[in-house]
Structure formats: C-alpha cells, structure tokens
Amino acid sequence: MDANALAIVFYEYVPGAQSAFTELVEAVKRTEAKHVVVPSYRELALNRSLQDAMLTHLAHATGGAEVISLDDLS
C-alpha cells in the first residue's frame, strides 16, 4: 500500500461512545501508522479536556502516532 494512502475511515454513530476510537487505536497499532487525520478535534470529543486525553492515549498506545486536524491546516 502507498505510504500516503487513506486506509480506513472511522465514524462513531453513538454520541459519547468510544468503540470507533478503540478500533482506530488498534488499527494504528496494527498497521504502524504514523498519522491520523481528523476534520476537527471536535470529531474526537466536544470537551477539550477529553480531546487532550484521547490524543495522549492514542500517542502513548501507538508509540507516537500524530493526529492532524484539517482545521489546523486552513
């Protein structure tokens, strides 16, 4: 697979649930991906503290995968 290819899209259908996030973390670990792209950090959680906790968990669990928000690029 091309190193710059989009591999998987995750979407959480139930507000407040974290099953898609858990699947995301496992996929990043399994594929050794270095980056995760989100439209906005609000896609992870509405609360900034929870966003920070999720970003920290993802980075720690995956050996440092970086989350890139498209909001930050505009």
Secondary structure, DSSP 8 states (H G I E B T S, - for coil): --TTS--------STT--HHHHHHHHHHHHHT-SEEEES-GGGT-SSHHHHHHHHHHHHHHHTS-EEEEHHHH-
